[in-house]
């Protein structure tokens, strides 16, 4: 083996940049990606921003190792089936981009493609076949010696169980365990491993905020951002100085939710000290296999009865519609949410169509303030097809809803898709004591919103009456 070939075998970063293409162009790695690929530690953890290409790097690292190492095994665990399949697609695309001339090189740098399916890709002929298996977290981690990768680990339900199940796979030989995720709060196993160097001294740690990704930084300021962006006081100032126009739009889209932006883009763990609903609890109620519809799926055939919660916009807020399915066993799941700032007349028409499409049995509307007229019109014009009820928010009702909701979360009887706005607002709810010695629940004190949350409470609980199953007229 000549020196050049031996370097390609030894260094995955060099192999990827020399032999492969990404989106039809030669693969060019960012400094943080090279740093990760050159990390030879048995245990690695990466706390990262969203949208910085780590799924591609996982696919690149395993396909390089599988190509140059006969009988290599890797298991990638993702939050859902789509994310898992994407890793195999990335690995396959990188493999196919290697020029065919390397099928005949010595050593062979483009080995025989043996299998390629949605959840597995393998190279080399038996008995030396190298397998890469990519599965959702809902599947069991299989035994046998292999490298294990957990992608978006902080967002995986029952992460502790999966972590323990993975340990036997890396016990022997030089198998490795890699954990990668955007952060959540200062709780849960991902936070513990990333932050506690005493309890987990074996881990090599990487932190990658947005300003290390060239796609999010003004091109002329990239080198400066790498050196100085971390020293800028304040996320908004940092975004304005170094961020691209697109990042400015993303930042503004958080609507003043600074903690949300810092968590998702600046690799910062949210303070859990004042959180009434911790991220650990929220993650374990998130079903990553539930679909996230852009519009309500009128072909959906519910097994339980359907309720709708409507939190109407006030001033600069948005109206939010939430659809919940209530099962006979008492469990509840969110199946749809939609936020809008359309005129009330259009929102009313939308509600009418949503009731018909979802076959809702109950609709609960916040009739505080601007909602009074909306609710009365709904009762007068829409009540032939379902039960319409209006609710005036009070601290007592909010406390009853929030405490009941927390109990349902703790018992695992409520679930929702991976809807980021909903999850952030659940975490953003704070319980504070008023001067009158009552508890107040709100998500606005920290600069965020709570319209998704209260729409959810209305859909889940309403006034507390059990809605009958009803068929839609017309």
Secondary structure, DSSP 8 states (H G I E B T S, - for coil): --HHHHHHHH-HHHHHHHH-EETTEE----HHHHHHHT---SEEEEEE-SSSSHHHHHHHHHHHHHHHSTT-EEEEEESSHHHHHHHHHHHHHHHHHS-GGGGSSSS-SS--EEEE-SSEEEES-TTS-EEEEEEETTS----SS-EEEEESGGGSTTHHHHHHHHHGGGSSTT--EEEEE---BS-HHHHHHHH-TTTTTTEEEEEE-GGGSGGGB-GGGHHHHHHHGGGSSSHHHHHHHHB-HHHHHHHHHTTT-HHHHHHHHS---B--TTBSS-HHHHHHTB-TTS---SS--TT---SSEEEEEEE---TT--EEEEEEEE-TTS-EEEEEEEEE---HHHHHHHHHHHHHHHT-SEEEEE-STTHHHHHHHHHHHHTTTSEEEEE---HHHHHHHHHHHHHHHHTT-EEB---HHHHHHHHH-EEEE-TTS-EEEESTTTT---HHHHHHHHHHTTTS----------
